Amino acid sequence: MQTELDKETLFQLSQIFKALGDPTRLRILNLLCTGEYAVGEIAARLGVSQSATSHQLRLLKNLRLVKFRREGTTLFYSEDDPHVIGLLRQAVAHVSHP
């Protein structure tokens, strides 16, 4: 059995669940489960402004849930944490279950 969680672990967990509590961030992570996308493409696919998309991606990057690579002036994002993506997929399966 696992012992009590320390303060830092609790804080990090709360930040991840807080990030997953936002519909736009969930939509971004769900999209990134399917591959790598440029910021503009993410914004267009989700119907969200590029500025708002960049803001959400920055937050997700700071939590190490997404990563990026630069190609010229374009940033391409992809998922960076298979554990959280697995949690997301399990949650989707849970709410989709009749």
Secondary structure by P-SEA (a helix, b strand, c coil): ccccccaaaaaaaaaaaaaaccaaaaaaaaaaccccccaaaaaaaacccaaaaaaaaaaaaaaccccccccccbbbbbbccaaaaaaaaaaaaaaacc
